[in-house]
Amino acid sequence: MTPVKIAVLSSLLALSVDVAVADTLQMPDASAASEKWNQPVPQKGLSKSQVEAKFGNPASRNGPTGTPPIYYWEYDAFTVYFEGDYVIHSVHKYKQPS
């Protein structure tokens, strides 16, 4: 075999070798997370007065912003977004484990 053929075959062999590289992903404790994610949040369509009656006073009230007016109320475990007087979305908060 000629040196050129050896060089070509070596190059092809080197290109065909796959290198496996992986990172380790640390996931939070599933039992603690499921307990948090299973807590009820205000459902779409509830009014501000219904949310306050069911979940109490929020830690903060923000808005209005934009047109239509968007408000959001912050609770310890979730945030509620309102368009005008009605819930359009609720989001659980994620807190990094300490």
C-alpha positions in Angstrom: 0.0 0.0 0.0 1.3 3.4 -0.9 1.8 6.2 1.7 -0.9 8.2 0.0 -3.5 5.4 0.3 -2.5 4.9 3.9 -3.0 8.6 4.6 -6.4 8.7 2.9 -7.6 5.6 4.7 -6.3 7.0 8.0 -8.2 10.2 7.4 -11.4 8.5 6.5 -11.1 6.3 9.6 -10.5 9.3 11.8 -13.5 11.1 10.4 -15.8 8.1 10.9 -15.1 7.7 14.6 -17.8 9.3 16.8 -16.8 10.8 20.1 -19.4 10.5 22.9 -19.5 13.5 25.2 -22.2 14.1 27.8 -23.0 16.6 30.5 -24.6 15.7 33.8 -28.0 17.4 34.4 -28.9 17.8 38.1 -32.7 17.7 38.6 -34.5 19.0 41.7 -36.1 16.5 44.1 -39.2 15.3 42.3 -41.3 14.9 45.5 -40.7 18.5 46.6 -41.4 19.7 43.1 -44.7 17.8 42.6 -46.0 19.0 46.0 -45.4 22.6 44.8 -46.8 22.1 41.2 -50.0 20.4 42.6 -51.0 23.5 44.5 -54.1 25.2 43.0 -53.8 28.5 41.1 -56.5 30.8 39.9 -58.2 29.5 36.7 -58.8 31.5 33.5 -61.9 33.6 33.6 -62.1 34.3 37.4 -62.6 37.9 38.4 -60.2 39.8 40.6 -62.7 39.7 43.5 -63.1 35.9 43.1 -59.3 35.4 43.1 -58.9 37.6 46.2 -61.8 35.8 48.0 -60.3 32.3 47.3 -56.5 33.0 47.6 -56.4 36.1 49.9 -54.5 39.3 49.4 -51.6 39.2 47.0 -48.1 40.2 48.1 -48.2 42.9 45.4 -50.5 44.3 42.7 -49.0 45.7 39.5 -50.4 47.4 36.4 -52.1 48.4 34.3 -49.7 48.2 31.4 -50.6 48.5 27.8 -53.9 48.2 25.9 -55.9 46.2 26.8 -54.9 46.9 30.4 -52.8 44.0 31.8 -52.4 43.6 35.6 -50.5 41.0 37.6 -50.7 40.0 41.2 -47.8 38.4 43.0 -48.5 35.6 45.5 -45.7 33.6 47.3 -46.1 30.5 45.0 -47.6 31.9 41.8 -48.3 35.0 39.7 -51.7 35.8 38.3 -52.2 37.8 35.1 -55.4 39.8 34.4 -56.7 41.4 31.3 -59.0 44.1 32.8 -60.8 42.4 35.6 -60.4 38.7 34.6 -57.7 36.1 34.9 -55.9 35.2 31.6 -53.0 33.2 33.0 -51.5 31.9 36.3 -47.9 30.8 36.6 -46.2 28.8 39.4 -42.9 30.3 40.6 -39.8 28.2 40.6 -37.4 28.7 43.4 -33.9 27.3 43.2 -33.2 24.9 46.1 -30.8 26.3 48.6 
